[in-house]
Amino acid sequence: MSIAKITEISATSSKGFEEAIRAGINRANKTLKNVKGAWVNSMKVDVENGRIRQYRVSLRITFVLED
């Protein structure tokens, strides 16, 4: 039997939502062991002078706890 934990992180990208998701998951993998999945909790854009400057995602990262 395994036990999982969920943590929430935020990530940004100037290129798009997909890149922001990748950046968040890559960063989570540097700190957390046994990352098994992620939910996109929310998506937002930061706008400046009518143009999108940043794509922002909130992710819920699931990882399995070690014994």
mmCIF file as gemmi writes it, N, C-alpha and C atoms, coordinates in Angstrom:
data_model
loop_
_atom_site.group_PDB
_atom_site.id
_atom_site.type_symbol
_atom_site.label_atom_id
_atom_site.label_alt_id
_atom_site.label_comp_id
_atom_site.label_asym_id
_atom_site.label_entity_id
_atom_site.label_seq_id
_atom_site.pdbx_PDB_ins_code
_atom_site.Cartn_x
_atom_site.Cartn_y
_atom_site.Cartn_z
_atom_site.occupancy
_atom_site.B_iso_or_equiv
_atom_site.pdbx_formal_charge
_atom_site.auth_seq_id
_atom_site.auth_asym_id
_atom_site.pdbx_PDB_model_num
ATOM 1 N N . MET Axp A 1 ? 0.845 -1.172 0 1 0 ? 1 A 1
ATOM 2 C CA . MET Axp A 1 ? 0 0 0 1 0 ? 1 A 1
ATOM 3 C C . MET Axp A 1 ? 0.891 1.237 0 1 0 ? 1 A 1
ATOM 4 N N . SER Axp A 2 ? 0.489 2.26 -0.73 1 0 ? 2 A 1
ATOM 5 C CA . SER Axp A 2 ? 1.259 3.495 -0.749 1 0 ? 2 A 1
ATOM 6 C C . SER Axp A 2 ? 0.383 4.662 -0.307 1 0 ? 2 A 1
ATOM 7 N N . ILE Axp A 3 ? 1.04 5.661 0.22 1 0 ? 3 A 1
ATOM 8 C CA . ILE Axp A 3 ? 0.369 6.875 0.664 1 0 ? 3 A 1
ATOM 9 C C . ILE Axp A 3 ? 0.911 8.028 -0.17 1 0 ? 3 A 1
ATOM 10 N N . ALA Axp A 4 ? 0.019 8.857 -0.7 1 0 ? 4 A 1
ATOM 11 C CA . ALA Axp A 4 ? 0.426 9.995 -1.525 1 0 ? 4 A 1
ATOM 12 C C . ALA Axp A 4 ? 0.088 11.298 -0.82 1 0 ? 4 A 1
ATOM 13 N N . LYS Axp A 5 ? 0.816 12.323 -1.188 1 0 ? 5 A 1
ATOM 14 C CA . LYS Axp A 5 ? 0.586 13.665 -0.668 1 0 ? 5 A 1
ATOM 15 C C . LYS Axp A 5 ? 0.412 14.59 -1.857 1 0 ? 5 A 1
ATOM 16 N N . ILE Axp A 6 ? -0.328 15.66 -1.663 1 0 ? 6 A 1
ATOM 17 C CA . ILE Axp A 6 ? -0.539 16.65 -2.719 1 0 ? 6 A 1
ATOM 18 C C . ILE Axp A 6 ? -0.03 17.997 -2.215 1 0 ? 6 A 1
ATOM 19 N N . THR Axp A 7 ? 0.743 18.658 -3.056 1 0 ? 7 A 1
ATOM 20 C CA . THR Axp A 7 ? 1.214 20.003 -2.741 1 0 ? 7 A 1
ATOM 21 C C . THR Axp A 7 ? 0.853 20.919 -3.904 1 0 ? 7 A 1
ATOM 22 N N . GLU Axp A 8 ? 0.628 22.188 -3.617 1 0 ? 8 A 1
ATOM 23 C CA . GLU Axp A 8 ? 0.228 23.126 -4.661 1 0 ? 8 A 1
ATOM 24 C C . GLU Axp A 8 ? 1.379 24.081 -4.963 1 0 ? 8 A 1
ATOM 25 N N . ILE Axp A 9 ? 1.64 24.261 -6.259 1 0 ? 9 A 1
ATOM 26 C CA . ILE Axp A 9 ? 2.679 25.19 -6.682 1 0 ? 9 A 1
ATOM 27 C C . ILE Axp A 9 ? 2.146 26.083 -7.793 1 0 ? 9 A 1
ATOM 28 N N . SER Axp A 10 ? 2.837 27.183 -8.028 1 0 ? 10 A 1
ATOM 29 C CA . SER Axp A 10 ? 2.508 28.111 -9.094 1 0 ? 10 A 1
ATOM 30 C C . SER Axp A 10 ? 3.717 28.216 -10.015 1 0 ? 10 A 1
ATOM 31 N N . ALA Axp A 11 ? 3.48 28.296 -11.321 1 0 ? 11 A 1
ATOM 32 C CA . ALA Axp A 11 ? 4.571 28.414 -12.289 1 0 ? 11 A 1
ATOM 33 C C . ALA Axp A 11 ? 4.161 29.384 -13.391 1 0 ? 11 A 1
ATOM 34 N N . THR Axp A 12 ? 5.158 30.056 -13.979 1 0 ? 12 A 1
ATOM 35 C CA . THR Axp A 12 ? 4.882 31.016 -15.047 1 0 ? 12 A 1
ATOM 36 C C . THR Axp A 12 ? 5.777 30.764 -16.254 1 0 ? 12 A 1
ATOM 37 N N . SER Axp A 13 ? 5.334 31.29 -17.385 1 0 ? 13 A 1
ATOM 38 C CA . SER Axp A 13 ? 6.111 31.239 -18.621 1 0 ? 13 A 1
ATOM 39 C C . SER Axp A 13 ? 5.689 32.409 -19.497 1 0 ? 13 A 1
ATOM 40 N N . SER Axp A 14 ? 6.61 32.906 -20.272 1 0 ? 14 A 1
ATOM 41 C CA . SER Axp A 14 ? 6.259 33.952 -21.238 1 0 ? 14 A 1
ATOM 42 C C . SER Axp A 14 ? 5.829 33.345 -22.574 1 0 ? 14 A 1
ATOM 43 N N . LYS Axp A 15 ? 5.957 32.013 -22.708 1 0 ? 15 A 1
ATOM 44 C CA . LYS Axp A 15 ? 5.677 31.344 -23.977 1 0 ? 15 A 1
ATOM 45 C C . LYS Axp A 15 ? 4.273 30.76 -24.08 1 0 ? 15 A 1
ATOM 46 N N . GLY Axp A 16 ? 3.714 30.268 -22.971 1 0 ? 16 A 1
ATOM 47 C CA . GLY Axp A 16 ? 2.384 29.675 -23.036 1 0 ? 16 A 1
ATOM 48 C C . GLY Axp A 16 ? 2.077 28.818 -21.829 1 0 ? 16 A 1
ATOM 49 N N . PHE Axp A 17 ? 0.832 28.371 -21.747 1 0 ? 17 A 1
ATOM 50 C CA . PHE Axp A 17 ? 0.398 27.554 -20.619 1 0 ? 17 A 1
ATOM 51 C C . PHE Axp A 17 ? 1.138 26.221 -20.563 1 0 ? 17 A 1
ATOM 52 N N . GLU Axp A 18 ? 1.321 25.591 -21.707 1 0 ? 18 A 1
ATOM 53 C CA . GLU Axp A 18 ? 1.996 24.289 -21.727 1 0 ? 18 A 1
ATOM 54 C C . GLU Axp A 18 ? 3.417 24.404 -21.181 1 0 ? 18 A 1
ATOM 55 N N . GLU Axp A 19 ? 4.109 25.458 -21.551 1 0 ? 19 A 1
ATOM 56 C CA . GLU Axp A 19 ? 5.466 25.684 -21.05 1 0 ? 19 A 1
ATOM 57 C C . GLU Axp A 19 ? 5.458 25.97 -19.547 1 0 ? 19 A 1
ATOM 58 N N . ALA Axp A 20 ? 4.464 26.684 -19.056 1 0 ? 20 A 1
ATOM 59 C CA . ALA Axp A 20 ? 4.346 26.945 -17.616 1 0 ? 20 A 1
ATOM 60 C C . ALA Axp A 20 ? 4.106 25.642 -16.854 1 0 ? 20 A 1
ATOM 61 N N . ILE Axp A 21 ? 3.282 24.761 -17.405 1 0 ? 21 A 1
ATOM 62 C CA . ILE Axp A 21 ? 3.028 23.457 -16.775 1 0 ? 21 A 1
ATOM 63 C C . ILE Axp A 21 ? 4.317 22.644 -16.732 1 0 ? 21 A 1
ATOM 64 N N . ARG Axp A 22 ? 5.032 22.603 -17.836 1 0 ? 22 A 1
ATOM 65 C CA . ARG Axp A 22 ? 6.311 21.866 -17.878 1 0 ? 22 A 1
ATOM 66 C C . ARG Axp A 22 ? 7.299 22.42 -16.862 1 0 ? 22 A 1
ATOM 67 N N . ALA Axp A 23 ? 7.383 23.741 -16.771 1 0 ? 23 A 1
ATOM 68 C CA . ALA Axp A 23 ? 8.314 24.37 -15.823 1 0 ? 23 A 1
ATOM 69 C C . ALA Axp A 23 ? 7.952 23.992 -14.389 1 0 ? 23 A 1
ATOM 70 N N . GLY Axp A 24 ? 6.666 23.997 -14.072 1 0 ? 24 A 1
ATOM 71 C CA . GLY Axp A 24 ? 6.229 23.633 -12.724 1 0 ? 24 A 1
ATOM 72 C C . GLY Axp A 24 ? 6.537 22.19 -12.385 1 0 ? 24 A 1
ATOM 73 N N . ILE Axp A 25 ? 6.285 21.285 -13.304 1 0 ? 25 A 1
ATOM 74 C CA . ILE Axp A 25 ? 6.549 19.867 -13.062 1 0 ? 25 A 1
ATOM 75 C C . ILE Axp A 25 ? 8.056 19.603 -12.974 1 0 ? 25 A 1
ATOM 76 N N . ASN Axp A 26 ? 8.826 20.235 -13.849 1 0 ? 26 A 1
ATOM 77 C CA . ASN Axp A 26 ? 10.28 20.077 -13.785 1 0 ? 26 A 1
ATOM 78 C C . ASN Axp A 26 ? 10.825 20.564 -12.453 1 0 ? 26 A 1
ATOM 79 N N . ARG Axp A 27 ? 10.327 21.694 -11.982 1 0 ? 27 A 1
ATOM 80 C CA . ARG Axp A 27 ? 10.798 22.223 -10.699 1 0 ? 27 A 1
ATOM 81 C C . ARG Axp A 27 ? 10.38 21.324 -9.545 1 0 ? 27 A 1
ATOM 82 N N . ALA Axp A 28 ? 9.159 20.811 -9.579 1 0 ? 28 A 1
ATOM 83 C CA . ALA Axp A 28 ? 8.681 19.911 -8.52 1 0 ? 28 A 1
ATOM 84 C C . ALA Axp A 28 ? 9.56 18.667 -8.451 1 0 ? 28 A 1
ATOM 85 N N . ASN Axp A 29 ? 9.976 18.149 -9.596 1 0 ? 29 A 1
ATOM 86 C CA . ASN Axp A 29 ? 10.823 16.953 -9.626 1 0 ? 29 A 1
ATOM 87 C C . ASN Axp A 29 ? 12.2 17.183 -9.027 1 0 ? 29 A 1
ATOM 88 N N . LYS Axp A 30 ? 12.662 18.421 -8.959 1 0 ? 30 A 1
ATOM 89 C CA . LYS Axp A 30 ? 13.958 18.715 -8.346 1 0 ? 30 A 1
ATOM 90 C C . LYS Axp A 30 ? 13.899 18.597 -6.823 1 0 ? 30 A 1
ATOM 91 N N . THR Axp A 31 ? 12.736 18.831 -6.245 1 0 ? 31 A 1
ATOM 92 C CA . THR Axp A 31 ? 12.584 18.847 -4.793 1 0 ? 31 A 1
ATOM 93 C C . THR Axp A 31 ? 11.848 17.629 -4.253 1 0 ? 31 A 1
ATOM 94 N N . LEU Axp A 32 ? 10.838 17.177 -4.971 1 0 ? 32 A 1
ATOM 95 C CA . LEU Axp A 32 ? 9.985 16.079 -4.504 1 0 ? 32 A 1
ATOM 96 C C . LEU Axp A 32 ? 10.39 14.765 -5.158 1 0 ? 32 A 1
ATOM 97 N N . LYS Axp A 33 ? 10.345 13.689 -4.386 1 0 ? 33 A 1
ATOM 98 C CA . LYS Axp A 33 ? 10.599 12.359 -4.929 1 0 ? 33 A 1
ATOM 99 C C . LYS Axp A 33 ? 9.27 11.694 -5.255 1 0 ? 33 A 1
ATOM 100 N N . ASN Axp A 34 ? 9.296 10.815 -6.23 1 0 ? 34 A 1
ATOM 101 C CA . ASN Axp A 34 ? 8.132 9.988 -6.592 1 0 ? 34 A 1
ATOM 102 C C . ASN Axp A 34 ? 6.932 10.793 -7.077 1 0 ? 34 A 1
ATOM 103 N N . VAL Axp A 35 ? 7.167 11.841 -7.874 1 0 ? 35 A 1
ATOM 104 C CA . VAL Axp A 35 ? 6.057 12.6 -8.453 1 0 ? 35 A 1
ATOM 105 C C . VAL Axp A 35 ? 5.302 11.685 -9.403 1 0 ? 35 A 1
ATOM 106 N N . LYS Axp A 36 ? 3.987 11.595 -9.217 1 0 ? 36 A 1
ATOM 107 C CA . LYS Axp A 36 ? 3.17 10.676 -10.007 1 0 ? 36 A 1
ATOM 108 C C . LYS Axp A 36 ? 2.146 11.36 -10.892 1 0 ? 36 A 1
ATOM 109 N N . GLY Axp A 37 ? 1.833 12.63 -10.633 1 0 ? 37 A 1
ATOM 110 C CA . GLY Axp A 37 ? 0.827 13.297 -11.456 1 0 ? 37 A 1
ATOM 111 C C . GLY Axp A 37 ? 0.644 14.739 -11.046 1 0 ? 37 A 1
ATOM 112 N N . ALA Axp A 38 ? -0.141 15.454 -11.86 1 0 ? 38 A 1
ATOM 113 C CA . ALA Axp A 38 ? -0.427 16.856 -11.568 1 0 ? 38 A 1
ATOM 114 C C . ALA Axp A 38 ? -1.791 17.223 -12.13 1 0 ? 38 A 1
ATOM 115 N N . TRP Axp A 39 ? -2.491 18.068 -11.411 1 0 ? 39 A 1
ATOM 116 C CA . TRP Axp A 39 ? -3.745 18.662 -11.877 1 0 ? 39 A 1
ATOM 117 C C . TRP Axp A 39 ? -3.49 20.13 -12.125 1 0 ? 39 A 1
ATOM 118 N N . VAL Axp A 40 ? -4.021 20.639 -13.21 1 0 ? 40 A 1
ATOM 119 C CA . VAL Axp A 40 ? -3.989 22.084 -13.428 1 0 ? 40 A 1
ATOM 120 C C . VAL Axp A 40 ? -5.185 22.644 -12.678 1 0 ? 40 A 1
ATOM 121 N N . ASN Axp A 41 ? -4.893 23.343 -11.598 1 0 ? 41 A 1
ATOM 122 C CA . ASN Axp A 41 ? -5.933 23.889 -10.73 1 0 ? 41 A 1
ATOM 123 C C . ASN Axp A 41 ? -6.533 25.167 -11.315 1 0 ? 41 A 1
ATOM 124 N N . SER Axp A 42 ? -5.681 26.038 -11.87 1 0 ? 42 A 1
ATOM 125 C CA . SER Axp A 42 ? -6.179 27.261 -12.494 1 0 ? 42 A 1
ATOM 126 C C . SER Axp A 42 ? -5.161 27.769 -13.503 1 0 ? 42 A 1
ATOM 127 N N . MET Axp A 43 ? -5.656 28.588 -14.422 1 0 ? 43 A 1
ATOM 128 C CA . MET Axp A 43 ? -4.816 29.201 -15.45 1 0 ? 43 A 1
ATOM 129 C C . MET Axp A 43 ? -5.157 30.69 -15.497 1 0 ? 43 A 1
ATOM 130 N N . LYS Axp A 44 ? -4.126 31.515 -15.658 1 0 ? 44 A 1
ATOM 131 C CA . LYS Axp A 44 ? -4.312 32.962 -15.655 1 0 ? 44 A 1
ATOM 132 C C . LYS Axp A 44 ? -3.265 33.584 -16.55 1 0 ? 44 A 1
ATOM 133 N N . VAL Axp A 45 ? -3.567 34.738 -17.132 1 0 ? 45 A 1
ATOM 134 C CA . VAL Axp A 45 ? -2.569 35.482 -17.887 1 0 ? 45 A 1
ATOM 135 C C . VAL Axp A 45 ? -2.384 36.849 -17.242 1 0 ? 45 A 1
ATOM 136 N N . ASP Axp A 46 ? -1.147 37.337 -17.285 1 0 ? 46 A 1
ATOM 137 C CA . ASP Axp A 46 ? -0.845 38.695 -16.857 1 0 ? 46 A 1
ATOM 138 C C . ASP Axp A 46 ? -0.762 39.544 -18.118 1 0 ? 46 A 1
ATOM 139 N N . VAL Axp A 47 ? -1.518 40.641 -18.143 1 0 ? 47 A 1
ATOM 140 C CA . VAL Axp A 47 ? -1.61 41.485 -19.33 1 0 ? 47 A 1
ATOM 141 C C . VAL Axp A 47 ? -0.998 42.851 -19.039 1 0 ? 47 A 1
ATOM 142 N N . GLU Axp A 48 ? -0.224 43.344 -20.008 1 0 ? 48 A 1
ATOM 143 C CA . GLU Axp A 48 ? 0.381 44.669 -19.904 1 0 ? 48 A 1
ATOM 144 C C . GLU Axp A 48 ? 0.224 45.371 -21.245 1 0 ? 48 A 1
ATOM 145 N N . ASN Axp A 49 ? -0.367 46.544 -21.243 1 0 ? 49 A 1
ATOM 146 C CA . ASN Axp A 49 ? -0.603 47.309 -22.473 1 0 ? 49 A 1
ATOM 147 C C . ASN Axp A 49 ? -1.354 46.492 -23.522 1 0 ? 49 A 1
ATOM 148 N N . GLY Axp A 50 ? -2.325 45.715 -23.074 1 0 ? 50 A 1
ATOM 149 C CA . GLY Axp A 50 ? -3.154 44.935 -23.982 1 0 ? 50 A 1
ATOM 150 C C . GLY Axp A 50 ? -2.509 43.674 -24.533 1 0 ? 50 A 1
ATOM 151 N N . ARG Axp A 51 ? -1.307 43.332 -24.054 1 0 ? 51 A 1
ATOM 152 C CA . ARG Axp A 51 ? -0.613 42.14 -24.541 1 0 ? 51 A 1
ATOM 153 C C . ARG Axp A 51 ? -0.341 41.182 -23.39 1 0 ? 51 A 1
ATOM 154 N N . ILE Axp A 52 ? -0.392 39.901 -23.695 1 0 ? 52 A 1
ATOM 155 C CA . ILE Axp A 52 ? -0.091 38.888 -22.682 1 0 ? 52 A 1
ATOM 156 C C . ILE Axp A 52 ? 1.409 38.896 -22.411 1 0 ? 52 A 1
ATOM 157 N N . ARG Axp A 53 ? 1.764 39.045 -21.133 1 0 ? 53 A 1
ATOM 158 C CA . ARG Axp A 53 ? 3.171 39.056 -20.732 1 0 ? 53 A 1
ATOM 159 C C . ARG Axp A 53 ? 3.588 37.756 -20.061 1 0 ? 53 A 1
ATOM 160 N N . GLN Axp A 54 ? 2.702 37.156 -19.277 1 0 ? 54 A 1
ATOM 161 C CA . GLN Axp A 54 ? 3.014 35.922 -18.561 1 0 ? 54 A 1
ATOM 162 C C . GLN Axp A 54 ? 1.803 35.007 -18.561 1 0 ? 54 A 1
ATOM 163 N N . TYR Axp A 55 ? 2.057 33.73 -18.726 1 0 ? 55 A 1
ATOM 164 C CA . TYR Axp A 55 ? 1.053 32.69 -18.559 1 0 ? 55 A 1
ATOM 165 C C . TYR Axp A 55 ? 1.325 32.061 -17.2 1 0 ? 55 A 1
ATOM 166 N N . ARG Axp A 56 ? 0.309 31.969 -16.369 1 0 ? 56 A 1
ATOM 167 C CA . ARG Axp A 56 ? 0.48 31.492 -14.994 1 0 ? 56 A 1
ATOM 168 C C . ARG Axp A 56 ? -0.447 30.308 -14.742 1 0 ? 56 A 1
ATOM 169 N N . VAL Axp A 57 ? 0.091 29.253 -14.148 1 0 ? 57 A 1
ATOM 170 C CA . VAL Axp A 57 ? -0.712 28.089 -13.787 1 0 ? 57 A 1
ATOM 171 C C . VAL Axp A 57 ? -0.533 27.773 -12.309 1 0 ? 57 A 1
ATOM 172 N N . SER Axp A 58 ? -1.58 27.269 -11.726 1 0 ? 58 A 1
ATOM 173 C CA . SER Axp A 58 ? -1.529 26.729 -10.376 1 0 ? 58 A 1
ATOM 174 C C . SER Axp A 58 ? -1.694 25.223 -10.524 1 0 ? 58 A 1
ATOM 175 N N . LEU Axp A 59 ? -0.727 24.475 -9.974 1 0 ? 59 A 1
ATOM 176 C CA . LEU Axp A 59 ? -0.72 23.021 -10.139 1 0 ? 59 A 1
ATOM 177 C C . LEU Axp A 59 ? -0.83 22.334 -8.786 1 0 ? 59 A 1
ATOM 178 N N . ARG Axp A 60 ? -1.526 21.242 -8.761 1 0 ? 60 A 1
ATOM 179 C CA . ARG Axp A 60 ? -1.533 20.341 -7.604 1 0 ? 60 A 1
ATOM 180 C C . ARG Axp A 60 ? -0.713 19.131 -7.986 1 0 ? 60 A 1
ATOM 181 N N . ILE Axp A 61 ? 0.42 18.97 -7.324 1 0 ? 61 A 1
ATOM 182 C CA . ILE Axp A 61 ? 1.362 17.907 -7.63 1 0 ? 61 A 1
ATOM 183 C C . ILE Axp A 61 ? 1.155 16.748 -6.644 1 0 ? 61 A 1
ATOM 184 N N . THR Axp A 62 ? 1.005 15.53 -7.177 1 0 ? 62 A 1
ATOM 185 C CA . THR Axp A 62 ? 0.839 14.343 -6.347 1 0 ? 62 A 1
ATOM 186 C C . THR Axp A 62 ? 2.161 13.565 -6.322 1 0 ? 62 A 1
ATOM 187 N N . PHE Axp A 63 ? 2.602 13.216 -5.123 1 0 ? 63 A 1
ATOM 188 C CA . PHE Axp A 63 ? 3.804 12.406 -4.998 1 0 ? 63 A 1
ATOM 189 C C . PHE Axp A 63 ? 3.613 11.373 -3.9 1 0 ? 63 A 1
ATOM 190 N N . VAL Axp A 64 ? 4.251 10.216 -4.075 1 0 ? 64 A 1
ATOM 191 C CA . VAL Axp A 64 ? 4.116 9.094 -3.138 1 0 ? 64 A 1
ATOM 192 C C . VAL Axp A 64 ? 5.164 9.244 -2.055 1 0 ? 64 A 1
ATOM 193 N N . LEU Axp A 65 ? 4.736 9.104 -0.797 1 0 ? 65 A 1
ATOM 194 C CA . LEU Axp A 65 ? 5.631 9.198 0.341 1 0 ? 65 A 1
ATOM 195 C C . LEU Axp A 65 ? 6.431 7.918 0.476 1 0 ? 65 A 1
ATOM 196 N N . GLU Axp A 66 ? 7.694 8.072 0.864 1 0 ? 66 A 1
ATOM 197 C CA . GLU Axp A 66 ? 8.545 6.911 1.085 1 0 ? 66 A 1
ATOM 198 C C . GLU Axp A 66 ? 8.311 6.368 2.485 1 0 ? 66 A 1
ATOM 199 N N . ASP Axp A 67 ? 8.562 5.068 2.653 1 0 ? 67 A 1
ATOM 200 C CA . ASP Axp A 67 ? 8.426 4.44 3.979 1 0 ? 67 A 1
ATOM 201 C C . ASP Axp A 67 ? 9.563 4.851 4.899 1 0 ? 67 A 1
